[in-house]
C-alpha cells in the first residue's frame, strides 16, 4: 500500500507540474521554453536537500547508497550510462514522454502516451529477454578478466569522491547552480500555456512525492524498472517458468496512473493538454528507445535524474547529461 500511495502522489505531482505534457518535453529539448528544466532542477535540488537532512538526522534509517555506474564493457565503466542516456534522450524527443511521465499521460488520456507505453513495454520485453542477458555476460567476462589482473577494486560512485572534495561542498555548489538556472530562466524566459502552476511549485510537488517515498518506503522514486518487471513476467509466462515475484515497481506506476487521473478529475484544468504533433510511429519508437536506454543506463529521468542526481551519483549526472544532449541534438536536426 505504501508503494501504491507513493506512486499516486508521484503521478499527481507530475500532472500538477505540467511536465507530463508532450509539448513541454519537446519544447524543452528544443530550448523553446524552460518549463521542464525549471521543474526538474527544483525537484532534483529539493530532493538532494531532503536526502542530506534525513541522512544527517538518521543515517541508519536512510542509508540510500549512490547509483552505481552501468557498463556494457565496450569502452568505459560508464559506457552504459552514456549510450543508454543517448537512447533515452532520443526516445524522449521522439515520443514527447519520459519513462515516468508516460504513466501520467495514460492517466490524463494523452493519446500519444498510449503508443509510447506500447513501445516501452516492447522495449522492456526485448531488454529483459535479449539485451540485458547479453550485457550481463559481457560484464561477467570483463569482471573475471579484471580480477585475474588484480584490478577488481571498489570504484568510486559519487561526484565528490571522484573530485576528491567534501560532500558538503559539492552539495552547496549543486544547489547554487540549480538555483541560478531556475531563477535566471524564470526571469528571462516565459513558459507556455501548459503551466497551470509555476514550474518551480511543480518541482516542489515532485520533491514532496520524493519525501513521501523516503518516509513510507525508505527508498527514492524511479519508474523504468517497472518495464523490466513486465519483461520478467512476459518471459516467465512465455517459457512456462515460475513467475517472478517482483512487482513493486508495477504497483508504483499503477499508482502513478491513478494519481494523475484523480487529480485531473478534481482539477480538470490540469488535464488540459496543449497539442503537439507526435505520430503513433514516433511515439512507439521513442517509447522503445527510452526504455532500452534507461535500462541500459540503470535508471531514467526519475531514477537517475531526480533521485540519482540528488545522491550526487556520477553515473546519474552522466546519464542525464547524455540524455538531454542527445534529445537537444535531435530537436535541432528535426527543426
N, C-alpha and C positions, 0 to 999 in steps of 0.2 A: 504494500500500500504506500509506503514511503517513496518508493521508486516511481509509482504511478502519479502520485501527487506532485512530486518534484518535476516530473515530465510535463504535467499540466501547467505548472507555474512557468516553466521554460517556454512552452508553446505560446502561452498567453503573453509572456514578455516579448517574444519575437514579434508577435502580432501587434502589440501596443507600440513597439518601437518603429514599426513600418519596414524593417529591414527584410521581411519575408517577401516583399513585392519584387517581381522580376525587374520592373523598371528601376528600382533603387539599386539593385545589384549591377545591372548592365550600365546604368549611368555613372555609377561609381568607378567601374573598371574603365570607362571612357573618360573619366575625370570631368564629367559634365556637372555633377554636384557631389557634395561630400557628406551626404546624409549617412550612408553606410559607415564611412570611416569614423565619423563623429560618434556614432552609437557603439561601434566596435571598440574603439580606443577607450571610451568611457567605461565600457563593460570590462575590458581587459585590465585597465588601471585600477578600477574599483575592486576587481577580483584579486589582484595582486596585493592590495592593501588589506583586504579581508583575510587572505591566507596568512599574511605576516602577523596580523593581530591574533588570529586564532592559534597559530603555532607558538606565538610568544606566550599566550595565556595557558595553553595546554599542549605541549609538543607530543606527548604520548597519545593524545586523543586524535590529533590531526597530523600524522606523520607525512602524508602527501609527498611521496618521492617525485622528483622531476621526471619529465618524459625522457626515456632513453632514445638514443639515435636509432634510426631504421636503415638497415643496409641491405643491398641486394648483391654485395660483393663484386661490383664492377670496377669502380674507380675510387671510392672513398667510403669511409664508415657512415657518411651522411648521404650517400647516393640515393638511397630510398626516399629520404626526406626531400631531396632536390627534385628528382624525377617525379616522385609522387605529387609534390607540390605543383609542378608544371602541369601535370594531368588534371589535378584538382582545379587549378585556376582556369584552364582551358574549358573544362566542363562547366564551371560556374558561368563563364561568359556565354557559352552556347545555350545553356538551359535557363539562365536567369534565376538560378537556385543554388543553394548550398546543401550539403547533406543534412543539416538541421532545419533550415528554412523550408525545405520541401514538405516537411510534415505540417508546418503552419500553413503552407499553401493548400495542402489537402483539406485541412480543417476549415479554411476560409473559401474553398471552392475555386481556386485559381486553376484555370483549365490546363495551362502548360505544366503545372505541377504534377498532374496525374501521369503525363507522358514522361516527365523527369523521374518520377517514382518507379515507373516500369523499367526504364533504363537502369536505374540504380539497383533494383532488385536483380536484374540480369547481371549487372556488374558484381554484386555480392556473390552470386552463384558461380560466376566464372572465376573470381578471385579465390573463393574457398575450394573449388574443385581442381583448379589448374595452376594459377599463378602463385597462390600462397604456398602450396607444397613445393613448387619449383624454387621459390625464394628460400624456403626453409632448408632444402637440400643444399643449395649453394652456400648458405651461411654456415651450415653444419660442416661442410667440407673446408671452408675458409677458416673456421674456428679450430678445426683439427690441425690444419697446417700451421696456424699461428701458435698453437700450443706446442707443436713439435719444435718450433723455432724458439720457444720460450718467450713469446710475445703476447700471451693471453692475460695481461694485467688489466685491472679495472680501469675503465676510461671515464674521464670527467663528463658530466652531463649538463652542467649549468654554465651560463654566460660568465658569472663571476669566478667560477673555478677556472674556466679557460683563459680569462683575462688576468687571473691572479690577484684579484682585488676583493674587497669585502662585499658580502651580500647586500648590506645596507646601502653602500654607495651605488651599486647597480640599480637597486630598487628606487632610490631617490632620482637617479638620472632617468630611469624609465618613466616614472610618474611625471617628471618635468617635461620630457619630450611629448608624452601623450597630451598633457595639459596645453602645451604650446601649440600643437597641431589642432586640437579641438577648438581652442579659443580663437586662433588666427583664422581658421576656416569658417567659424561661426560669424566672425566679424566681417570677413571679406568675401564670402560666397553666400549664396542662397540655396535653400532646399526646395524640392518640388512639392506638388500637391499631396504627395503620399504622407507627408509629415503632419499627422493629426496632432501629435505632441512633439515637443522638442526632441531631436535625436539624442541629446545629452540625457534628458529624462528617460528616454527609451533605453539607453545604455545602462542607466541606474536600475531600471526594471529588470534587465537581464542579469545584472550583478545581484539583484535581490533574489532571483531564482538560483543563482550560484550559491548564495548564502544559505538558502533553504536546503539545497542539496548537501552542503557541508554539514549542516546541523542534523539533518534527518538521516543521511546516508554515509556521512563521513567520507564523502567522495565528491569529485567535481564533475561538471556536466560534459557530455560527449555523446555523439549520435551515430557516427559511421559504423561502429561495431555492430549495430543492430542489423546491418545488411550482411555482415559476416555470419551473424546468428541465423538469418534467413537461409544463407547458403548451407550452413551446417544442417539445418532441418531438411532442406531440399535433398541434399545428397544422402542423408540418413534414410529418408523415405525411398529415394530412387534406388539405392543399393540394398534396401531391405535390412539395414543395420539398426542397432539400438539407437533410438532417437536421442539427440543431445539434451543435456539438462540446462543449457544456457538459454535464458530468455529475459534476463533483467533489462537489457537494453531495448528489447522489443516492448516491454512494459513501459519503459521510459518514453519511447517515441509514440506509443499509443496514447499515453497521457498527453503528449505534446499536441497531437491532433485534436483531442477532446478540449484541451485548454484553449486552443486557438478558436475552435468552434464556439464554445461557450462565451468567450469574450466578445466575439462579433455578434452573437445573439443579444448580449446585454448592451453592447455599444456598436450598432450597425455601421457607424461612420468609419470604424477601424477596419472594417471588411471591404470598404470601397477601394477597388483596385484600379490603379492607373494602367491602362493597357499598353503593352509593348509587344512588338512583333516577335514571337518565339514560335517557330513552326514545330509541329509534333516530332519531326525527324531531328531537328536541332535539340529539342528538349530531351528526347530519348537518348541521343548520342551523348549529350552533355551529362545526363544523369549517370550513364555507364562510365564515362571517363572520370567523373569526380569521385565515384566510389572506388574504382580501381586505384586512382591516385591516392585517395585518403587512406585506404587500407595498406597500400604500399608504404606510405609515409607514417603509418601508425596513428593517424588522427586526422581530423578535419578542421574546419573553421571554428568549431566549438571546442573540440577536444584539444587541438593544438592552439588555435587562435585565441580563445578566451581562457581556457584552463591551463594549457601548457605554457603559454607566454606568462601567465600570472605566476607560475612557478619558476620563471626565468630560465626555462629549458632552452638550451642551444638548438636542439632539434626543432623546436616549435617555431623559433624565430626564422630559421632557415626554410622550413616548410611553408609558412605563411608568406614570407618574402618571395619565394619562388611562385607561389600561387597567385599573388597579386601582380607580380611581374609578368607572368605568362598571360593572365587574364587581360591585363592592360595592353600587352603587345597584340593580342588577338583583337581587342577592341579597336586598336589603332588601324590594324590591317583591314578590318571589316568596315571601318568608317562610321 
